[in-house]
């Protein structure tokens, strides 16, 4: 389990990533009256939120952004397993600090999150969305930045600010996404299938049958939701997984390439360089 805590003006940001070798439960309690915004990457962990008078369970957090109010009577539990990794970015702000924000920010909060500013229970759900392509790109950059030290902190602050801006933009204009809810759930199901089968993924026609959506709609809606075609997304998932393997195991570059579905080490190395700006050998130093 790796975690980062970052202070960003009046916000506190928690960045968490985990690939558990066995099933574990990570719990978190809040310190006071807090509003939160949680963004989940490619991890599909189960989230359980418990308060004295309310329980909320999200069985698959993949690709969602949620907002909420909670106090110190609320517990958050991530149920992490080998096939259910956690990748999350949560932005917290204490209610008393909302009044320290700029006029423009306060207006957004009061106009669109009023039920969270003036909660009537220990835990209150706010708006939740499937993330837009811009939000997912920001999340991917935050979770996979190669920067270190003070440059990394500066980069993370800029991307977290961008992530909040995209969330607020969706709050103001929630109908900007063209894909309906039923089709959106099918596209996220397709994304999960790809992520869980990166070495030997199904063909486009096989994937269409599995999710119950025709190929043309699958291709169109997938690109609308994730900003890239289906098999470009597969490549991104392969390279992200390869980076993780190289950074956290003693696997060789050749072994890693095979594990994520590349037969040619030169093709793997060139694709890795294009995505991350350096070759796999840089990670193994």
C-alpha positions, 0 to 999 in steps of 0.5 A, spaced: 500 500 500 502 506 497 499 513 500 501 520 499 498 526 503 498 533 500 496 540 502 493 544 497 491 551 499 485 549 503 484 542 501 488 535 503 489 530 498 490 523 499 493 519 493 492 511 494 495 505 490 495 498 492 495 491 489 494 486 495 497 479 494 491 477 499 484 480 501 485 486 505 480 491 508 483 498 509 479 503 513 479 511 514 475 515 519 474 523 518 477 528 522 471 533 523 466 535 518 469 534 512 467 534 504 470 530 500 471 528 492 474 521 490 476 519 484 478 512 482 482 510 477 483 503 473 482 499 480 475 496 481 475 495 489 469 495 493 467 501 497 463 501 504 461 507 507 458 506 514 455 511 519 450 510 525 444 511 521 446 509 514 450 504 509 453 505 502 456 500 498 459 501 491 461 494 488 465 497 483 469 503 483 472 503 477 472 510 473 467 513 478 468 520 481 463 521 488 462 527 492 460 526 500 460 530 506 462 526 512 464 527 520 468 523 525 462 518 526 463 515 519 468 510 516 470 508 509 472 501 508 476 499 501 476 491 500 482 490 496 484 483 493 489 481 488 484 482 482 481 488 485 486 493 486 485 500 489 487 506 485 484 513 488 485 520 489 481 523 494 480 531 495 478 533 502 476 540 505 473 542 512 467 545 512 469 551 515 475 552 510 470 553 504 469 560 507 476 561 505 475 559 498 475 565 492 468 568 491 468 563 484 469 557 488 464 558 494 459 560 489 460 553 485 459 550 492 453 553 494 450 553 488 451 545 486 453 542 493 449 546 498 446 539 501 453 537 503 455 544 506 449 544 510 448 536 512 442 533 515 446 527 517 453 524 519 454 522 512 451 525 505 452 523 498 453 528 493 453 528 486 457 522 482 459 521 475 463 516 471 469 520 469 470 524 463 476 523 458 479 529 461 478 527 468 481 520 467 487 523 463 488 527 470 488 521 474 492 517 470 498 523 470 497 523 478 498 516 479 503 515 474 508 521 474 515 519 473 517 526 477 521 526 484 521 530 490 519 538 489 518 537 482 513 531 483 509 535 488 508 541 484 506 537 478 501 533 483 498 540 485 497 542 478 494 536 476 489 535 482 487 543 481 485 541 474 481 534 476 477 539 481 476 544 475 473 538 471 469 535 476 466 542 477 465 543 470 461 537 470 457 539 476 455 545 472 453 542 466 452 534 468 448 533 461 455 534 457 456 526 456 453 523 450 453 516 452 446 514 456 447 511 463 446 503 461 451 504 455 456 507 460 455 501 464 456 496 458 462 500 456 465 500 463 464 493 463 468 492 457 474 496 460 474 491 466 474 485 461 480 489 457 484 490 464 483 483 466 485 480 460 491 484 457 495 479 455 490 475 451 484 480 450 478 478 446 477 481 439 472 487 438 467 482 436 468 478 442 468 484 446 461 486 443 458 480 445 460 479 452 457 486 453 451 486 449 453 492 445 454 492 437 461 493 435 460 500 432 457 503 438 462 500 442 468 503 438 464 510 438 462 510 446 468 507 448 472 513 445 467 518 447 468 516 455 475 514 455 478 519 449 482 513 446 480 507 441 479 500 445 485 497 443 489 504 444 486 503 451 489 496 451 496 498 450 496 504 455 493 498 460 499 494 458 504 499 459 502 501 466 502 494 468 509 493 465 511 499 469 509 497 475 512 490 474 519 493 473 518 498 479 516 493 484 519 486 482 525 483 479 522 481 473 527 482 467 525 487 461 524 481 456 519 477 462 515 483 463 514 484 455 511 477 455 507 478 461 503 484 458 502 481 451 508 484 447 512 478 443 517 483 441 522 487 446 523 492 441 516 494 440 515 494 447 521 498 449 519 503 443 512 503 446 514 504 453 519 510 451 513 514 447 508 513 453 513 515 459 519 518 456 524 513 458 526 506 456 524 500 460 531 500 462 531 506 466 526 503 471 530 497 472 536 502 474 
